[in-house]
Amino acid sequence: MAKAQRQSGSNGQVGHGATNYRFEPVKLESLFEVLDAVSWLEWPTGSEVAQFAGIDPRTAGKALKNAMQAGLVDCLSSKYSLAAPYPYQGSAHQKQAAVRDVLVRMPLLISVRQFLSLGDKLDIALRKGATLVGVRPYIASNLAPLIRWAETLHALQPGLIAEDLVEEAVISKEQRHKDGSKRVVAFLSHGSGDKPFIRQLATDLTANDIDVWLDEQKIRVGDSIPDKIAQGLAESDYFLIAMSQKSATSEWVKKELNNALVSEVKKRDVHVIPLKLDDTAMPTIISDKKYADFSVSYKAGLGALLAALKGSTHGQ
């Protein structure tokens, strides 16, 4: 079962001959509660997610199943983790944007939008799209909850592509800056081994009016890290990357902290601030960046980070 779950949790991609592609009727509010729990906890079980979220275990289970199939969470040995960046404690708009971005990138919904653009009605577009991505057998009711989510989040507009969402986020950020808003948004990238530190830091940043997007550093076959983090990055003013002995040995840092990612950060006018958690050397590509040093004193590191985040208007 774990193997099947991992397969279906990769951007909603379903292999040919799949027979277990079925979404449960769950409200979006329950999905956000579940994602809050998964983003905060370290590989929680379904019962831990339900307890943290304060919702019925069956509802939590249904929301987790849907989130896994959509590519929002991963499941391994009946434990869950984020598969896409998510704004824990963010606004309703930010959370909706995070889920919408994942839905827009789903191969099934990409196909559905293509057939909608060709003039097909939704029920016909869904049947054709499901056939194209290998849903077997096709049962419309199994996909109806997904379609309701997509309609609510405006992820079925004909012609819509993921790049459109990124551009919307860029425009929103630019407008926030023009309006003189002092609200700062930080994209916090970290390895799973540093999650206890990250939980504390996210708490302290939020308490200081910093909106935080959480992203666990992961790579999968065929992943484009710049694409994966595009929505959260485009909305953010700062890219904070936690560096430690644990994260430095991760595949994410070894393979994906590269020119493509750094170029995307610069393109989106986002400022990189490494977080030094111990004596581990910074990767060459960000070694010239001024870092916040938490290796000796957490309090001193937090003070330096907050000064950098709030010292000037969005780092401009």
N, C-alpha and C positions, 0 to 999 in steps of 0.2 A: 504493500500500500504506500509506503513512504516513497518508493521509487516513482510510482505513478503521480504522487502529489508533487514531487519536485519537477516532473516533466510538465504538468499542467500549470505550474506556477511561473513559467517563463514567458512573460508578456502575453499570456493567454493563448499561446501557440498550442494547437491540438494536432497531434499526428494523425495520419490517415488510418482509418479503421477504429478511431476512438469511440468508445461506447459510454463513457462516464462523464460526458460534458453536460452537467446539469446544474443550473443555478437555482438557489433557494429563494423564496420570497422573503426578503429582509429589507427593512427601511434603511435609508442612507444614514440616518442618525445612529443606528446601531453599528453600522460599518465604521463610522468615525470613532465611536467609543472603543471598538475593538482595535483599530489602528493606533489610537492613543496608548492602549495597553501594550501592544506589541512593540511600539517604538520605545517605550520606557523600560520594559522588563527585559531580562536577558534570557532568550530562548524559552519563553513561558509555555506551559501546557495550555490546552483549551480551558481547563477548569481555573487555572490561574488568571487567564485573560478575563474570564467571566467574573471572577471575584474582584479583580482590579477595576473592571468597568462597571461593576454593580448591575449586571444584567443577567437574565436567565441563561443557564449553561447551554440550553438548546438553541437559543437565539444567537449566542456567541459562536456556537459551533457552525451554524448556518452562515453567519457573516464571515467567519474564517474560511469556510469552504469557498464562498464566492470570491473573497479577497485573494485566495490562493490561485483560483482559476483565472482571475483577471490579471494576475502578475503583480499584485500589491504586497503579498507576503510569500515567504518560503516556508516549507514544512519539512522537517527532518526528524524522524523517530518521534512523531507526534508532538514536536515542539516547533515554535514559530519564531520567525524573525522578519524584519522589513526586507522587501525586495526592491523597494523604490523609495526615494527621499520623501519625507513626510514632515509637515510643520507641527510638531507636538506643541500644544498650547497656543497654536496659531489661531487666526481668525477663521470664521466659517468660510469666508471667501478663499483663504489660502488652502484650507483643507479640501474644499471642493475643487480648486485648481489642481491640486496634487492628484486627486482621483481622476479628474477629467483627463489629465495628461496621459495617465496610464491607459484609460479606456480608449482614447483616441489612437493610441499606438497598437491596440490589439489587432492582430491580423484579421480576425473575424469582422470587427467593426470597420476596419479599413475597406474590406470587400463590400460590406453592406453599403457604405457611403458611395463607393464606386457605382454600384447598381442604382442607388438613389439618384446619382448624378445623370445616369442614363435614362431616367424617367420612370423606373419601376416604383411601384408602391412598396411601403415598408415590409409588408408580409412576404412579398415576392422577393425583394432585395435580401431579406434575411434568409430565405430558403436557398437562394442562389449563393449567397456569401458563405453559408454554412457548408454547402456542398463543396465549394471551392477550397476551403481550408481543411476539409476532411472530417467533418462531423458526421458520424455514422452510428445509428440511424438519425435522421433529422426529425426531431420532435419540437415543434414550435414552443410548446409550453415550458420546455426545459430551459429555453433561452429568454423567455418573457421577462423574468426579473432583471436580467442584464440589460435588456432593452429599456426597461423602465428607468433604471439608473442612468443609462446613456441619454435618454430623452430629458430627464430632469436636469442633467448637467450639460445639456446642449452639446453632446458629443456625436450627434448623428447628422449634423448639418452637411449637406452635399458639398463636396469640394474642400471640406475642412481637412487640414493636415497638421501634424504636430508642430511644424514650424510656425504656424499661425498662432498657436498658444504661446510659444516662446516670445514672439513679437508683441503679443498682447501684454505679457508680463513686463517686457522692456518698456513699453509705453506707460504702463501703470507705475513703474518705478520712476521714470522720468517725470511724470505728473506729480508724484509724491515729492520729489525734490523741488519742482517748481512751486508747489504749494507751501514750501517752507516747513514741511513736516519734519519733526525731530526724531521720528520713529526710524530705528535702524533695524535692518534685517540681515541676519548672519546665517550662512550655510555651514553647518558643522559636520565635517567629515571625519570619521573615526573607524578604527578597527574594533571588532567585537570584544577583544581582550581588554580594551580601555573603557568599557561601558560604565563601570562604577564611577570613574572620573567624569565621564561625559554627563552622566545623570546629575551630578553635583554642579557641573559647570552650566548645564542647560537651566537648572533651577536658578542659579545666581544671575545668569544673563536675563532670564525672563523677569526676575524680580527687579532688574534695572532697566526695564522697558525695552529690551532687545528681543525682537521676534526671531525664533530659532527654527531652522529647518534641520532635521536630523537625517543623516545618511550613513549607513554602515558600509564600509569599503568592501565591495564584493565584485568579482568578475565571473562571467559565465562565457561559455563558448559563443562567439558571435556578438558579444556585448560591445557597444560603443559607449564608453564612460561619458564622453561629452554629451551624447544624446540622452543617456539615462538621467543625467542630473540637470538637463537643460532648463526645465521649468523652474525648479527651485533656485538655480544659479541666476537665471535672468531676473528674478524678483529680488535677489539679494544684493546687499552693498559690500559684503565681506565674505570671503571663502576662508574658513578656519579649518586647518588640517592638523589633527592631533598626531604628533610624532613621538613614538616610544620604541623601546626594544621589541615590544609585541607587534606594533604596526609596521615597523621597518622591515620585518621578515615576511610580511604578508604578500601574497601575489598581487594584490591591488597596487601596492606601492612599487613593487619590483617591476611590474609590467605596464601599469596604467598611469602613473604619475609622470606623464611624458609631455612632449611638446604640444600634442593635440589638446590635452586638457588645459595646459597653461595658456595656449592661444585662445581657447574658448573663454577662459576667465577674463583675459584682456579684452576680448571682443565685446563682452557683456559689461565692461567697465566695472569689474568687481575686483576688490583689493584683497590680496592673499596675505594672511597672517598665520604663520606656523605656530603651533603650540608645542613647546618643548617640555615633555613630561619627565624625561630622565636624561642621562648623559649620551644618549644615542645621537650620532651625527646626522645632520639634516641631509636629505637627498640633494645631489648636486644641483638639480634643476630649480630648487627653491632655497639654496644655501645663501643667496644674496638677500633674502627677505628678512626684515626685522621681525623677530619672533617674541612671543610672550613666554617668559621663562617660569614654568611651574615646577621645575626640577628640585628647587631648594625650598620654596615656600609657595603653597597654594594661594595664600592671601596676597602675597606680593605679585604673583603671576596674574591673578584676577584683577588687581588694581591696575597693572600695566595694560592688560587687555581692554578694560573698560575705558581707560584713558585714550587708547588708540581708536576704539570704536566711537567714542563720543567727543574726542578732542577737536574735531573739525566736522563741518557739515558733510556727512556721508563720505568722509575721506577725500573730498574734492580739494 
